[in-house]
Amino acid sequence: MTKLTRRTTLASGLAAGLTLGALPAHAREVLEMSKGDPDAPVTVIEYASFTCPHCASFHEQVYPDIRANFIDTGKVRFVMREVYFDRYGLWAGMLARCGGEMRYFGIVDLIFQRQAEWTRAGDDRAVIGALYGLGRQAGLTDEEMEGCLQDQEFAEALVAEYQKNSEADNVRGTPSFKINGEMYSNMGYAEFARLLTNEIES
């Protein structure tokens, strides 16, 4: 898949044929989305693409136990950093952030749970339509979603942030994890829990 740049973001078909500029640019601040105690002894940063099947598997099979045993118990602060290998992943990221910090992770769960459906919906318009369906399920209005997905400055800011972070941490695949400053590739729950426990006890 081709990596997006700020210059090619819109040329890639950002809004699937919707008229850019129909709404004023929101110029949203690109916030770092996180869960858990900000003062937790361990910080986990996940680099994930919304179109990556391995990322969806991680969020379905591994993340729920990490959340229950480490995040919700105050031992781990979990940060989600989106990777945009393609325009569909960018659209999904924009949609997830459309709900703000409070709804972000709930929308992320929906996006990964239904990944096989929306990524294979058909052409660009069909994919956008499928994403809108997920947004409505999360309580977003069509007007809110259009405002997000038509915001050129927002898209460019997200791509710039992704490029900055992925280059700084030398991200070459997804999912990748930065655990208290050390980079790791994808792993199962047992290995993840062992690493987290070691960090907590060290």
DAUR-V21254 format. One record per helix or strand of 3 or more residues. SS is the DSSP state (H for helix, E for strand). FROM is the first residue (numbers start at 1). LEN is the number of residues. If there is no record, write none. Layout:
[[SS:FROM:LEN] [SS:FROM:LEN]]
This chain:
[[E:33:3] [E:42:7] [H:53:9] [H:63:9] [E:76:7] [H:87:12] [H:100:14] [H:115:4] [H:124:14] [H:142:8] [H:152:17] [E:176:4] [E:182:3] [H:189:13]]
